[in-house]
Amino acid sequence: MYDYKTILDYVKEEDVKFIRLAFVDVFGKQKNVSIMPHELERAFKYGISIDSQAIEGFKNGYKSDLFLFPNPDTIVILPWRPREGRVIRMFCDIKYPDGTDFICDTRKLLIHAIEDANKLGIQFNFGSEIEFYLFKADEDGESTGIPYDKAGYMDIAPDDKGENIRREICLMLEEMDILPSGSHHEEGPGQNEIAFRYSEPLNAADMATTFKTVVKMASLRNGLVASFNPKPIECAPGNGYHINFSINGGNLDHAIEGVLRHIKEITAFLNISNESYDRLGKMMAPKYISWSKENRSELIRIPAASDSFVRAELRSPDPLINPYLAFTLIIYAALDGIQNQMPLRAPVDMDLFHADEEVLNKLDKLPINLSEAKEIASESEFVKKHLPKEILESYL
């Protein structure tokens, strides 16, 4: 826990020359404004002004000024920048000129969800497993669409050419006090996965946001292009973002049922592109609303683990999501299940990718496309209760 005076001292002592004030738009894309050290005290006390009109989902009527207030607890050094004249980054709270919270600050939405859970004596932890493809770049640094290698699931070098890139990514993350739990080559050609140990929701969302930037920077430094698109190669596995969640102070079965009950309503925020729905139902990506233990064909699976590591894994989201918004909705869906003591439906203990039609026809399905997902979300009282209408308008 740092206060702003500690940060001011650190900047002077460690030769910091630039401070990046970071935030995300409503779709989770990271943005920043860079300031010099002499502006940092003003940033902490009064905020740094930005133009909301130019940011996706931030339009604020005819008034365009918003202010960024850096959070000192989120300070990290950017390891790909020079050691002399260092660059640091802090995530920010976004506020209106009168000092009130900006309604489309999704990081603040997650903070409120965490507080609501804590009032009920419930604490959540989240872990991320994020997949991405590596493609060769052309002379302009753009993707050629040619995978970096032809390796398969958990292959090793020399077939797995991504080994050194993943190593570089993991070492960069460690320098930023982000600890990956494991990495490996995924099923698709040039496809990789890096996973993180669970942590409290806000930190987990910050890590996921930072991770995508680090992957893109490491790829660029190696003459490659990283893709987090849900289906970058038509006939290959898509990129998933498997979200693991566990709870203290509540019943995990009830929480899982709450997520299953609301999953169709929140899919538009977990799968936000048309391409997202090309992935679902194919090559280990779920299509049906069901759960089971250790079964990767289900929407939610309970991985094999000892008691202290028991968790639920939601397998439908993809890496284009805004993790702050996704975690917020998952928390509220889980809380609904816990508070109303929703009994967990029976597991579907079979491989749904090879099940017969008689079984599949009895199961409810995820939305088949973005239009259907948006329509369901637009009619959802649950979604309207937990998301501001300004965010709904951006998505729907």
C-alpha positions as CSV (number, residue, x, y, z in Angstrom):
1,M,0.0,0.0,0.0
2,Y,1.6,3.3,-1.1
3,D,0.5,6.9,-0.6
4,Y,1.2,9.6,-3.2
5,K,4.1,11.1,-1.2
6,T,5.9,7.8,-1.4
7,I,5.5,7.8,-5.1
8,L,6.8,11.3,-5.4
9,D,9.9,10.3,-3.5
10,Y,10.3,7.2,-5.6
11,V,10.2,9.2,-8.8
12,K,12.9,11.5,-7.6
13,E,15.2,8.7,-6.3
14,E,14.8,6.2,-9.2
15,D,15.3,8.6,-12.2
16,V,11.8,8.3,-13.4
17,K,11.2,10.7,-16.4
18,F,7.8,9.7,-17.6
19,I,4.6,8.7,-15.8
20,R,1.9,7.0,-17.8
21,L,-1.6,7.5,-16.4
22,A,-3.6,4.5,-17.6
23,F,-7.3,3.6,-17.9
24,V,-9.5,1.5,-20.2
25,D,-12.4,2.5,-22.5
26,V,-15.7,0.7,-22.0
27,F,-14.6,-2.1,-24.2
28,G,-11.4,-2.7,-22.2
29,K,-8.9,-1.2,-24.5
30,Q,-6.0,0.4,-22.5
31,K,-5.4,4.1,-23.0
32,N,-2.9,6.4,-21.3
33,V,-1.6,10.0,-21.1
34,S,2.0,10.5,-20.3
35,I,3.1,13.3,-17.9
36,M,6.5,14.5,-16.6
37,P,7.5,14.2,-13.0
38,H,6.8,17.9,-12.2
39,E,3.1,17.3,-13.1
40,L,2.7,14.3,-10.8
41,E,1.7,16.1,-7.6
42,R,-0.9,18.0,-9.5
43,A,-2.2,14.7,-10.9
44,F,-2.7,13.3,-7.4
45,K,-4.3,16.4,-6.0
46,Y,-6.4,17.8,-8.9
47,G,-6.3,15.2,-11.6
48,I,-5.1,15.4,-15.2
49,S,-7.7,16.4,-17.8
50,I,-8.6,14.3,-20.8
51,D,-11.1,14.7,-23.7
52,S,-13.8,12.2,-23.3
53,Q,-15.3,12.8,-26.8
54,A,-12.5,11.0,-28.5
55,I,-12.7,7.8,-26.4
56,E,-14.9,4.8,-27.2
57,G,-18.0,4.9,-25.0
58,F,-16.9,8.0,-23.0
59,K,-19.0,10.7,-24.8
60,N,-20.3,13.0,-22.1
61,G,-22.9,15.1,-23.8
62,Y,-21.6,18.5,-24.8
63,K,-19.2,18.6,-21.9
64,S,-16.0,16.7,-22.7
65,D,-13.6,17.1,-19.8
66,L,-12.8,14.2,-17.5
67,F,-10.0,13.9,-15.0
68,L,-7.6,11.1,-14.3
69,F,-6.5,10.5,-10.7
70,P,-3.6,8.0,-10.4
71,N,-3.9,5.1,-7.9
72,P,-0.5,4.8,-6.2
73,D,-1.0,1.1,-5.4
74,T,-0.9,0.2,-9.1
75,I,2.6,1.6,-9.8
76,V,4.8,-0.5,-12.0
77,I,8.0,0.1,-14.0
78,L,7.6,-0.6,-17.7
79,P,10.5,-3.1,-18.3
80,W,10.6,-2.6,-22.1
81,R,11.5,1.1,-21.6
82,P,15.0,2.4,-20.9
83,R,16.6,1.8,-17.5
84,E,17.9,5.3,-17.5
85,G,15.0,7.8,-17.5
86,R,12.5,5.2,-16.4
87,V,8.9,5.0,-17.3
88,I,6.3,4.0,-14.7
89,R,2.6,3.3,-15.1
90,M,-0.4,3.7,-12.7
91,F,-4.0,2.9,-13.3
92,C,-6.4,5.8,-12.6
93,D,-9.8,6.6,-11.3
94,I,-11.8,8.7,-13.8
95,K,-13.9,11.5,-12.4
96,Y,-16.1,14.4,-13.5
97,P,-14.8,18.0,-12.9
98,D,-16.9,18.1,-9.7
99,G,-15.0,15.1,-8.3
100,T,-17.7,12.5,-8.6
101,D,-17.0,9.1,-10.2
102,F,-17.4,8.9,-14.0
103,I,-20.3,6.6,-14.7
104,C,-18.5,4.7,-17.5
105,D,-15.4,3.9,-15.4
106,T,-15.6,0.1,-15.5
107,R,-12.7,-0.3,-13.1
108,K,-14.8,1.6,-10.5
109,L,-17.8,-0.6,-11.3
110,L,-15.7,-3.6,-10.3
111,I,-14.7,-1.9,-7.1
112,H,-18.3,-1.4,-6.2
113,A,-19.1,-5.0,-7.0
114,I,-16.3,-6.1,-4.7
115,E,-17.6,-3.8,-2.0
116,D,-21.2,-5.2,-2.4
117,A,-19.9,-8.7,-2.0
118,N,-17.8,-7.8,1.0
119,K,-20.9,-6.4,2.7
120,L,-22.4,-9.8,2.5
121,G,-19.2,-11.4,4.0
122,I,-18.2,-12.8,0.6
123,Q,-14.8,-12.5,-1.0
124,F,-14.1,-13.5,-4.6
125,N,-10.8,-14.5,-6.3
126,F,-10.2,-14.7,-10.0
127,G,-7.6,-16.3,-12.2
128,S,-7.1,-15.9,-15.9
129,E,-6.0,-18.2,-18.7
130,I,-5.6,-16.2,-21.8
131,E,-4.8,-17.6,-25.3
132,F,-3.2,-15.7,-28.2
133,Y,-1.7,-16.4,-31.6
134,L,1.7,-15.3,-32.9
135,F,1.9,-14.4,-36.5
136,K,4.9,-13.4,-38.7
137,A,5.1,-9.7,-39.5
138,D,5.7,-8.1,-42.8
139,E,8.2,-5.3,-43.4
140,D,5.7,-2.7,-42.1
141,G,5.1,-4.6,-38.9
142,E,1.7,-5.8,-39.9
143,S,0.4,-9.4,-39.6
144,T,1.0,-11.6,-42.6
145,G,-1.5,-14.1,-41.2
146,I,1.2,-16.8,-41.3
147,P,1.5,-18.6,-37.9
148,Y,4.9,-18.4,-36.2
149,D,5.1,-22.2,-36.0
150,K,3.2,-25.4,-36.7
151,A,3.4,-26.9,-33.2
152,G,0.5,-28.4,-31.3
153,Y,-0.7,-28.7,-27.8
154,M,2.2,-28.5,-25.2
155,D,4.8,-29.3,-27.9
156,I,8.4,-28.3,-27.1
157,A,11.2,-26.6,-29.1
158,P,12.3,-26.7,-31.8
159,D,8.7,-27.3,-33.0
160,D,7.4,-24.8,-30.5
161,K,9.0,-21.5,-31.7
162,G,7.0,-19.5,-29.2
163,E,9.0,-20.8,-26.2
164,N,11.4,-17.9,-26.0
165,I,8.6,-15.3,-26.6
166,R,6.6,-16.8,-23.7
167,R,9.8,-16.7,-21.5
168,E,10.3,-13.1,-22.3
169,I,6.7,-12.3,-21.6
170,C,6.8,-14.1,-18.2
171,L,10.1,-12.3,-17.2
172,M,8.6,-8.9,-18.1
173,L,5.5,-9.7,-16.1
174,E,7.6,-10.7,-13.1
175,E,9.5,-7.4,-13.3
176,M,6.0,-5.8,-13.0
177,D,5.2,-7.9,-9.9
178,I,2.7,-10.0,-11.9
179,L,3.3,-13.7,-11.4
180,P,2.3,-16.2,-14.1
181,S,1.5,-19.7,-12.9
182,G,2.3,-21.4,-16.2
183,S,2.7,-21.2,-20.0
184,H,2.6,-23.5,-22.9
185,H,1.9,-23.9,-26.6
186,E,-1.8,-24.4,-27.4
187,E,-3.5,-26.5,-30.0
188,G,-3.5,-24.1,-32.9
189,P,-0.4,-23.3,-35.0
190,G,1.4,-20.4,-33.4
191,Q,-1.1,-20.4,-30.5
192,N,0.0,-19.9,-26.9
193,E,-1.4,-19.7,-23.5
194,I,-0.2,-18.0,-20.3
195,A,-2.2,-18.5,-17.0
196,F,-2.1,-16.5,-13.7
197,R,-2.7,-17.6,-10.2
198,Y,-5.8,-16.4,-8.6
199,S,-6.0,-13.0,-6.8
200,E,-8.6,-10.6,-5.7
201,P,-10.8,-9.3,-8.6
202,L,-9.4,-5.8,-9.1
203,N,-5.8,-7.0,-9.1
204,A,-6.8,-9.9,-11.5
205,A,-8.4,-7.5,-13.9
206,D,-5.4,-5.1,-13.8
207,M,-3.1,-8.0,-14.5
208,A,-5.2,-9.2,-17.5
209,T,-5.2,-5.7,-18.9
210,T,-1.4,-5.3,-18.4
211,F,-0.8,-8.8,-19.8
212,K,-2.2,-8.0,-23.3
213,T,0.1,-4.9,-23.5
214,V,3.1,-7.0,-22.5
215,V,2.4,-9.7,-25.0
216,K,2.0,-7.2,-27.8
217,M,5.3,-5.4,-26.8
218,A,7.3,-8.7,-26.6
219,S,5.9,-9.8,-30.0
220,L,6.8,-6.5,-31.6
221,R,10.3,-6.7,-30.3
222,N,10.7,-10.1,-31.9
223,G,9.3,-9.1,-35.3
224,L,5.9,-10.8,-34.7
225,V,2.3,-9.8,-34.3
226,A,0.2,-11.1,-31.4
227,S,-3.5,-11.7,-32.0
228,F,-6.2,-12.0,-29.3
229,N,-9.0,-12.2,-31.8
230,P,-11.4,-15.0,-30.9
231,K,-11.0,-16.8,-34.3
232,P,-8.0,-15.6,-36.2
233,I,-7.7,-18.8,-38.3
234,E,-10.9,-20.2,-39.6
235,C,-10.0,-23.9,-39.4
236,A,-8.0,-23.7,-36.2
237,P,-9.0,-23.4,-32.5
238,G,-10.1,-20.0,-31.4
239,N,-8.6,-17.9,-28.6
240,G,-10.4,-18.3,-25.3
241,Y,-10.1,-16.4,-22.0
242,H,-11.0,-19.0,-19.4
243,I,-12.0,-17.2,-16.2
244,N,-11.5,-19.1,-12.9
245,F,-13.4,-17.9,-9.8
246,S,-13.6,-19.1,-6.2
247,I,-15.3,-17.7,-3.2
248,N,-14.8,-17.4,0.5
249,G,-17.9,-16.9,2.7
250,G,-20.4,-18.3,0.2
251,N,-21.6,-21.6,-1.4
252,L,-19.7,-22.2,-4.7
253,D,-22.5,-24.5,-6.0
254,H,-25.0,-21.6,-5.6
255,A,-22.6,-19.2,-7.2
256,I,-22.1,-21.5,-10.2
257,E,-25.9,-21.8,-10.7
258,G,-26.2,-18.0,-10.5
259,V,-23.7,-17.7,-13.4
260,L,-25.5,-20.4,-15.4
261,R,-28.9,-18.7,-14.9
262,H,-27.6,-15.3,-16.1
263,I,-25.1,-16.4,-18.7
264,K,-27.3,-15.7,-21.7
265,E,-28.0,-12.2,-20.4
266,I,-24.3,-11.4,-20.0
267,T,-22.9,-13.1,-23.1
268,A,-22.9,-9.8,-25.1
269,F,-20.3,-8.6,-22.6
270,L,-18.2,-11.8,-22.5
271,N,-18.2,-12.3,-26.3
272,I,-18.3,-8.8,-27.8
273,S,-17.5,-9.4,-31.5
274,N,-19.2,-11.2,-34.4
275,E,-16.1,-13.3,-34.6
276,S,-16.6,-14.4,-31.0
277,Y,-19.5,-16.6,-32.1
278,D,-17.5,-18.3,-34.8
279,R,-15.5,-19.8,-31.9
280,L,-18.3,-21.0,-29.7
281,G,-19.3,-24.6,-30.1
282,K,-16.1,-25.6,-32.0
283,M,-12.8,-27.1,-31.0
284,M,-13.3,-27.2,-27.2
285,A,-15.2,-23.9,-27.0
286,P,-18.6,-24.4,-25.3
287,K,-22.0,-24.0,-26.8
288,Y,-24.4,-25.4,-24.2
289,I,-25.3,-24.1,-20.8
290,S,-24.1,-26.9,-18.5
291,W,-21.4,-27.8,-16.0
292,S,-19.4,-30.8,-15.0
293,K,-16.2,-31.8,-13.1
294,E,-13.0,-31.9,-15.1
295,N,-14.9,-31.8,-18.4
296,R,-13.6,-29.3,-21.0
297,S,-16.7,-29.6,-23.2
298,E,-18.9,-27.8,-20.7
299,L,-19.5,-24.1,-20.2
300,I,-18.4,-24.4,-16.6
301,R,-16.1,-27.1,-15.3
302,I,-14.7,-27.8,-11.9
303,P,-11.0,-28.6,-12.4
304,A,-9.5,-31.4,-10.3
305,A,-7.8,-29.7,-7.3
306,S,-7.3,-30.0,-3.6
307,D,-9.7,-28.2,-1.3
308,S,-7.8,-25.0,-1.0
309,F,-7.7,-24.6,-4.8
310,V,-11.3,-25.6,-5.7
311,R,-12.7,-23.2,-8.3
312,A,-15.1,-22.9,-11.2
313,E,-13.8,-22.3,-14.7
314,L,-16.0,-20.3,-17.1
315,R,-14.9,-21.2,-20.6
316,S,-17.1,-19.1,-22.9
317,P,-15.4,-15.7,-22.7
318,D,-12.7,-14.6,-25.2
319,P,-9.7,-12.2,-24.9
320,L,-11.5,-9.2,-26.4
321,I,-13.5,-8.6,-23.2
322,N,-13.2,-5.8,-20.8
323,P,-12.1,-7.8,-17.7
324,Y,-13.4,-5.2,-15.3
325,L,-16.9,-5.4,-16.8
326,A,-16.8,-9.2,-17.1
327,F,-15.7,-9.8,-13.5
328,T,-18.4,-7.3,-12.3
329,L,-21.2,-9.2,-14.0
330,I,-19.9,-12.6,-12.9
331,I,-19.7,-11.4,-9.3
332,Y,-23.3,-10.1,-9.4
333,A,-24.6,-13.3,-11.1
334,A,-22.8,-15.4,-8.5
335,L,-24.1,-13.3,-5.6
336,D,-27.7,-13.7,-7.0
337,G,-27.2,-17.5,-6.9
338,I,-25.8,-17.4,-3.3
339,Q,-28.4,-15.0,-1.9
340,N,-31.3,-16.9,-3.4
341,Q,-29.7,-20.3,-2.6
342,M,-30.2,-21.5,-6.1
343,P,-29.7,-25.3,-6.2
344,L,-27.1,-26.3,-8.6
345,R,-28.5,-28.2,-11.6
346,A,-27.3,-31.8,-12.3
347,P,-24.0,-32.1,-14.1
348,V,-23.7,-33.2,-17.7
349,D,-21.0,-35.9,-17.4
350,M,-20.3,-36.6,-21.0
351,D,-18.4,-35.2,-23.9
352,L,-20.8,-32.8,-25.5
353,F,-18.7,-32.5,-28.7
354,H,-19.6,-36.2,-29.4
355,A,-23.1,-36.4,-27.7
356,D,-26.1,-37.5,-29.7
357,E,-28.9,-35.0,-30.6
358,E,-31.3,-36.4,-28.1
359,V,-29.1,-35.3,-25.3
360,L,-28.1,-32.0,-26.8
361,N,-31.7,-31.0,-27.6
362,K,-32.5,-31.0,-23.9
363,L,-29.8,-28.4,-23.1
364,D,-30.2,-24.7,-23.3
365,K,-27.7,-22.9,-25.6
366,L,-25.6,-19.8,-25.6
367,P,-26.6,-17.1,-28.0
368,I,-25.7,-18.1,-31.6
369,N,-24.6,-14.7,-32.7
370,L,-23.9,-11.2,-31.4
371,S,-27.3,-9.9,-32.5
372,E,-29.1,-12.5,-30.4
373,A,-26.8,-11.8,-27.4
374,K,-27.5,-8.1,-27.6
375,E,-31.2,-8.6,-27.8
376,I,-31.2,-10.8,-24.7
377,A,-29.0,-8.4,-22.8
378,S,-31.2,-5.4,-23.8
379,E,-34.3,-7.2,-22.2
380,S,-32.5,-8.3,-19.1
381,E,-33.5,-6.7,-15.8
382,F,-30.4,-8.2,-14.2
383,V,-28.1,-6.3,-16.7
384,K,-30.0,-3.1,-16.4
385,K,-29.8,-3.3,-12.6
386,H,-26.0,-3.6,-12.5
387,L,-24.7,-1.6,-15.5
388,P,-25.3,2.1,-16.3
389,K,-27.4,2.8,-19.3
390,E,-24.5,4.7,-20.9
391,I,-22.5,1.4,-21.0
392,L,-25.5,-0.5,-22.3
393,E,-25.9,1.9,-25.1
394,S,-22.2,1.5,-26.1
395,Y,-22.5,-2.3,-26.2
396,L,-26.1,-2.7,-27.5
